[in-house]
Amino acid sequence: MAKSLVLRESVGLRYFTFFYLYVMQGIPSGFALTAVYNYLVGSGLTAKSVGTFAAIVGLPWTFQFIWGPLIDKFQYSIIGHRKQWVVLTQLVACVASLSLLLVRDPVAQLGLMGGVFFVHSVFASIQDASVDAIAISVVPPAERGRVNAFMRGGYLLGWAVGGAVLAYVLHHGGFRPAALVQSATLLVLTVLTFFIKLDRADRLLPTFGRAGRAAARAHAAALHDDEENPSLRWLFAELWRAMVERYSLRAFGIIFLAYLASYVFGYAYNYHLIHSLHWADADVSILQGSWGSAAAFVLLLGGGVLVDRLGTARLQYWVMAGYAFFLLVFGALAPFWHVRAVGFTGLVLMNVADPLLSVAAMPALMAFCRPKIEGSQFTTYMALVNLCGVASSYLNGWLLEIASAPVIGLACGGLMLGLVVAQRRLRPQPQLVAQG
């Protein structure tokens, strides 16, 4: 096996692998939460109905704290530690995606469609947890900012395909052709995973029986590990100690609330454009998936380099400060949102916010993770971040009944400004400064 096909031995392969693995996660998310979400709004469904659909799709991502310990409990594998989880869940997610072909009318069969997306999200979230754990164990700390930028960039590209390309297919060909395109794309990318090795000693295919046990012992000797999976009791005890550590708890609290402010206004603004300003839902989806994703992708690559040079805490501070300024100013400009250029600018900048928050925050969360519980700890963080998205989509349906999108934007801007002050008073730990 050539050196370029071993993940630990090739920087370029690491960038490529984590990029396309996140493309796989972005496509279904963009399809469900942009193309289909906007389609349902444009079809006249209430904010509560659409918000409930989005919450159902995102709910499994809040269960990642369950998958993390399971992945870490059975992390060792002859095909690559934790890789068996990635391969298995990718295959099942493809089957779940094909099940969307059962839906003929998304509006009339909203319950069925939401249920199928829910099942797909369950396995996609396990895949995500596995990929994140592999990234923490394989990527050197000095590369994490740039690799995280490629991961978020891959997710954005996938979101653009799911949100813009599949929105076009949805409106011009129907729901079932869009679901078929998604499934075929996921299947092609799944095949790639079989040919990626984490370590040189890994095998491409597992072996079973006596030969399999002998191969496992040889594999463990080659990697200098004892191939003993930790107990669940030890995993949960270590996870609890890591999660309640004083500094990481405060730092994560700031990140959590920053995501919450971003998601709440993002959902409210999309609904306002389609429902109140009467933008075509296809236009909103395509603009988000094209110009919005392109702008975010360019900024992500630059942000990945900056986070490796400046440090996560400093970049996170400036990202939140800039976002607070945007929310307050843009909320004050609400009387001009009907102007196409103003509305379009807001849409693009909203798309940029989440990736920039991620590229600044994710390396910090990776740095908090302890050896042997990387999957458990990071997926717990991500489960809580995903809870922001689910809670905000559901909460948004209620908020829009008592407040307008501009008011919600100003409130989120005030919250973000308070987080900037809190971030300034939170001194980063020495090891995080060193890694920056």
C-alpha positions in Angstrom: 0.0 0.0 0.0 1.5 3.3 -1.0 2.3 5.9 1.6 -0.2 8.3 0.2 -3.1 5.9 1.2 -2.2 5.7 4.9 -4.0 8.4 6.9 -1.3 8.9 9.6 1.5 9.2 7.0 0.0 11.8 4.6 -1.1 15.3 5.4 -2.9 15.6 2.0 -4.8 12.4 2.5 -6.0 13.6 5.9 -7.3 16.8 4.4 -9.1 15.0 1.6 -10.5 12.2 3.7 -12.1 14.4 6.4 -13.3 16.7 3.7 -15.3 14.1 1.8 -16.5 12.4 4.9 -18.1 15.7 5.9 -19.5 16.2 2.4 -21.4 13.0 3.1 -22.9 14.5 6.2 -23.7 17.8 4.6 -25.7 16.5 1.6 -28.6 15.0 3.6 -28.6 18.0 6.1 -28.8 20.5 3.3 -31.5 18.5 1.5 -33.7 18.1 4.6 -33.0 21.4 6.4 -32.7 23.8 3.5 -34.3 22.4 0.3 -37.2 20.5 1.9 -37.6 22.9 4.8 -38.0 25.9 2.5 -40.2 23.9 0.2 -42.6 23.1 3.1 -42.6 26.8 4.1 -43.4 27.8 0.5 -46.1 25.2 0.4 -48.0 27.1 3.1 -47.3 24.9 6.2 -47.3 26.7 9.5 -44.1 27.7 11.4 -44.9 25.1 14.0 -45.3 22.3 11.5 -42.1 23.1 9.7 -40.2 23.7 12.9 -41.4 20.3 14.2 -40.2 18.6 11.0 -36.7 20.2 11.4 -36.6 19.2 15.1 -37.4 15.6 14.2 -34.7 15.5 11.6 -32.1 17.0 14.0 -33.2 15.0 17.1 -30.9 12.0 16.6 -27.9 14.3 16.6 -28.6 15.2 20.2 -28.1 11.5 21.1 -24.4 11.5 20.2 -23.5 11.3 23.9 -24.9 7.7 23.7 -22.9 6.7 20.6 -19.6 8.1 21.9 -19.2 5.6 24.8 -20.4 2.8 22.5 -17.8 3.7 19.9 -15.0 4.0 22.4 -16.0 0.7 24.1 -15.5 -1.1 20.8 -12.9 1.1 19.2 -10.3 -1.5 18.2 -10.5 -3.0 14.7 -8.2 -4.7 12.3 -9.4 -2.5 9.5 -8.6 0.7 11.6 -9.6 1.7 15.0 -13.2 3.0 14.9 -13.2 2.7 11.1 -15.6 -0.2 11.3 -18.2 2.1 12.7 -17.8 4.6 9.8 -18.2 1.9 7.2 -21.2 0.2 8.8 -23.1 3.4 9.4 -22.4 4.7 5.9 -23.9 1.6 4.4 -27.0 1.7 6.6 -27.4 5.5 6.0 -27.4 4.8 2.2 -30.3 2.3 2.7 -32.2 4.8 4.8 -31.7 7.4 2.1 -33.1 5.0 -0.5 -36.2 4.7 1.8 -37.1 8.3 0.9 -38.3 6.9 -2.4 -41.4 5.8 -0.5 -42.4 9.4 -0.2 -44.4 10.7 -3.2 -45.8 13.9 -1.8 -43.7 15.6 1.0 -46.6 17.8 2.2 -49.2 15.1 2.4 -46.7 12.5 3.7 -44.9 14.8 6.2 -45.0 12.2 9.0 -43.5 9.4 6.8 -40.9 11.7 5.4 -39.9 13.0 8.8 -39.7 9.4 10.1 -37.3 8.3 7.3 -35.1 11.4 7.7 -35.1 10.6 11.5 -33.8 7.0 10.8 -31.2 8.4 8.4 -30.0 10.9 11.0 -29.5 8.2 13.6 -26.9 6.4 11.5 -25.4 9.6 10.1 -24.9 10.9 13.7 -23.1 7.6 14.6 -20.9 8.1 11.5 -20.2 11.7 12.5 -19.2 10.6 16.0 -16.8 8.0 14.7 -15.2 10.3 12.2 -14.7 13.0 14.9 -13.0 10.4 17.2 -10.7 9.3 14.4 -9.8 12.9 13.6 -8.9 13.6 17.2 -6.7 10.5 17.4 -5.0 10.8 14.0 -4.6 14.6 13.3 -1.6 16.3 15.1 -2.6 19.3 17.3 -0.7 21.7 15.0 -3.0 20.7 12.0 -6.3 20.7 13.8 -7.4 24.2 12.8 -6.8 23.5 9.1 -8.2 20.0 9.2 -11.3 21.4 11.0 -11.6 24.0 8.2 -11.6 21.2 5.6 -14.1 19.3 7.6 -16.5 22.3 7.8 -15.7 23.1 4.2 -16.7 19.6 3.2 -19.9 19.9 5.2 -20.6 23.2 3.4 -20.1 21.7 0.0 -22.4 18.9 0.9 -24.9 21.3 2.3 -24.7 23.3 -1.0 -25.3 20.2 -3.0 -28.2 19.1 -0.8 -29.6 22.6 -0.4 -29.1 24.1 -3.8 -28.7 21.3 -6.3 -31.3 19.0 -4.8 -33.6 22.0 -4.4 -33.4 22.5 -8.1 -34.1 18.8 -8.7 -36.9 18.9 -6.2 -38.7 21.8 -8.0 -38.1 20.6 -11.5 -38.1 16.8 -11.2 -39.9 16.0 -8.0 -39.0 14.7 -4.5 -38.2 11.1 -5.6 -35.6 12.0 -8.2 -34.0 14.3 -5.6 -33.9 11.5 -3.1 -32.4 9.2 -5.7 -29.6 11.6 -6.6 -28.8 12.0 -2.9 -28.7 8.2 -2.4 -26.4 7.6 -5.4 -24.0 10.3 -4.3 -23.7 8.8 -0.8 -23.1 5.3 -2.2 -20.3 6.5 -4.4 -18.6 8.3 -1.5 -19.1 5.2 0.8 -17.0 3.1 -1.6 -14.1 5.5 -1.1 -14.0 4.7 2.6 -13.1 1.1 2.1 -9.7 2.1 0.5 -8.5 4.5 3.2 -6.2 3.1 5.9 -5.6 4.7 9.2 -2.3 2.9 9.9 0.0 1.0 7.6 -0.8 -2.3 9.5 -4.5 -2.0 8.9 -6.3 -4.3 6.5 -8.9 -3.3 4.0 -11.2 -6.2 4.9 -11.8 -8.0 8.2 -11.0 -11.6 8.7 -12.9 -14.0 11.0 -12.4 -17.2 13.0 -8.9 -18.5 14.1 -7.2 -16.6 11.2 -9.0 -13.4 12.3 -7.8 -13.7 15.9 -4.3 -14.3 14.8 -4.4 -11.3 12.4 -5.8 -9.2 15.3 -2.9 -10.1 17.5 -0.4 -9.3 14.7 -2.2 -6.0 14.1 -2.0 -5.0 17.8 1.7 -5.9 17.9 2.4 -3.8 14.8 0.6 -0.8 16.4 2.2 -1.4 19.8 -1.2 -1.4 21.6 -2.8 -4.0 23.8 -6.1 -3.9 22.0 -8.1 -3.9 25.2 -11.3 -2.1 25.0 -12.0 0.0 28.1 -15.0 -0.7 30.4 -18.1 1.3 30.2 -17.8 2.2 33.9 -14.4 3.7 33.4 -15.5 5.5 30.2 -18.5 7.2 31.9 -16.4 8.1 35.0 -13.7 9.7 32.9 -16.3 11.4 30.7 -18.0 12.9 33.7 -14.7 14.2 35.1 -13.8 15.7 31.7 -17.1 17.4 31.2 -17.4 19.1 34.6 -13.8 20.3 34.6 -14.2 24.0 35.5 -12.5 25.8 32.6 -13.8 23.5 29.9 -17.3 23.8 31.3 -17.3 27.6 31.2 -15.7 27.7 27.8 -18.2 25.3 26.3 -21.1 27.2 27.9 -20.1 30.3 25.8 -19.8 28.2 22.7 -23.2 26.6 23.3 -25.0 29.9 23.7 -23.2 31.4 20.7 -24.6 28.6 18.5 -28.0 29.0 20.0 -28.1 32.7 19.0 -26.9 31.9 15.5 -29.5 29.1 14.9 -32.5 30.9 16.4 -32.0 34.0 14.1 -31.1 31.8 11.1 -34.4 29.9 11.2 -36.4 33.1 11.9 -34.8 35.0 9.0 -35.4 32.2 6.5 -39.0 32.0 7.5 -39.4 35.8 7.3 -38.0 36.0 3.8 -40.4 33.3 2.5 -43.5 33.9 4.6 -43.5 37.6 5.1 -41.4 39.0 2.2 -42.7 36.4 -0.2 -39.4 35.2 -1.6 -39.6 32.0 -3.6 -38.4 29.1 -1.4 -36.4 27.7 -4.3 -34.6 31.1 -4.6 -33.7 31.1 -0.9 -32.4 27.5 -1.0 -30.3 28.1 -4.1 -28.9 31.4 -2.8 -27.9 29.8 0.5 -26.4 26.8 -1.2 -24.5 28.7 -3.8 -23.3 32.2 -2.9 -23.7 31.6 0.9 -21.7 28.4 0.8 -19.0 29.8 -1.5 -18.4 32.8 0.7 -18.3 30.6 3.8 -15.9 28.1 2.2 -13.4 30.8 1.3 -13.5 32.2 4.8 -13.2 28.8 6.3 -9.9 28.0 4.6 -8.5 31.3 5.9 -9.9 30.7 9.3 -8.3 27.3 9.5 -4.9 28.9 9.0 -5.6 31.7 11.5 -6.7 29.4 14.3 -3.5 27.4 14.0 -1.5 30.7 14.2 -3.5 32.9 16.6 -5.1 30.3 18.8 -8.6 29.2 19.3 -9.6 31.6 22.1 -8.5 34.7 20.2 -10.1 33.8 16.9 -13.3 32.8 18.7 -13.4 36.2 20.4 -13.2 38.1 17.2 -15.7 35.9 15.4 -18.3 36.4 18.1 -17.6 40.1 18.3 -18.1 40.4 14.5 -21.3 38.3 14.7 -22.7 40.4 17.5 -22.1 43.6 15.5 -23.8 42.0 12.5 -26.9 40.9 14.4 -27.4 44.3 16.0 -26.8 46.4 12.9 -28.8 44.1 10.6 -31.7 43.9 13.0 -31.8 47.7 13.0 -31.9 47.6 9.2 -35.1 45.5 9.2 -37.2 48.2 7.4 -34.8 47.6 4.4 -34.9 43.8 4.3 -37.4 43.9 1.5 -34.6 45.4 -0.7 -33.2 42.5 -2.6 -29.6 43.5 -2.1 -30.0 43.9 1.6 -31.9 40.6 2.0 -29.4 38.7 -0.1 -26.5 40.2 1.9 -28.1 39.0 5.2 -28.7 35.5 3.8 -25.0 35.2 2.7 -23.7 36.5 6.1 -26.0 34.2 8.0 -24.5 31.2 6.1 -21.0 32.4 7.0 -21.7 32.7 10.7 -22.1 29.0 11.6 -18.9 27.8 9.8 -16.8 30.6 11.3 -18.1 29.7 14.8 -17.2 26.1 14.2 -13.7 26.7 12.8 -12.9 28.8 15.9 -14.6 26.5 18.5 -14.1 22.9 17.3 -10.2 22.8 17.7 -10.7 24.1 21.3 -13.2 21.3 22.0 -10.8 18.8 20.5 -8.1 20.1 22.8 -10.3 19.4 25.8 -10.7 15.7 24.9 -8.8 13.1 26.9 -7.1 10.0 25.5 -9.2 6.9 25.1 -12.5 8.9 25.5 -12.0 11.1 22.5 -15.2 9.8 20.9 -17.3 10.0 24.0 -16.2 13.5 25.1 -16.2 15.2 21.7 -19.5 13.6 20.7 -21.0 14.8 24.0 -19.9 18.3 23.1 -21.4 17.9 19.6 -24.6 16.4 20.9 -25.1 19.6 23.0 -24.3 21.8 20.0 -26.7 19.9 17.9 -29.3 20.3 20.7 -29.0 24.0 19.9 -30.1 23.4 16.4 -33.0 21.1 17.3 -34.2 23.4 20.2 -33.9 26.5 18.1 -35.9 25.1 15.2 -38.7 24.0 17.5 -38.4 27.2 19.6 -38.5 29.3 16.5 -42.0 28.1 15.7 -43.2 29.6 19.0 -41.1 32.7 19.0 -42.5 33.8 15.6 -46.0 33.8 17.1 -45.0 36.4 19.7 -42.2 38.3 18.1 -41.0 39.3 14.6 -37.7 38.2 13.0 -36.1 41.6 13.5 -36.8 41.6 17.2 -35.4 38.1 17.5 -32.3 39.2 15.7 -31.7 42.1 18.1 -32.2 39.8 21.1 -29.7 37.3 19.7 -27.3 40.2 19.0 -27.6 41.3 22.7 -26.9 37.7 23.8 -23.9 37.5 21.6 -22.5 40.8 22.9 -22.8 39.4 26.4 -20.9 36.3 25.4 -18.1 38.5 23.9 -17.6 40.1 27.3 -17.6 36.7 29.0 -15.1 35.3 26.5 -12.8 38.3 27.1 -12.8 37.5 30.9 -12.2 33.8 30.4 -8.4 33.3 30.2 -7.4 30.3 28.0 -5.6 27.4 29.5 -1.8 27.3 28.9 -2.0 24.2 26.7 -4.6 25.9 24.5 -2.4 28.9 24.1 0.6 26.7 23.2 -1.4 24.8 20.6 -2.5 28.1 19.0 
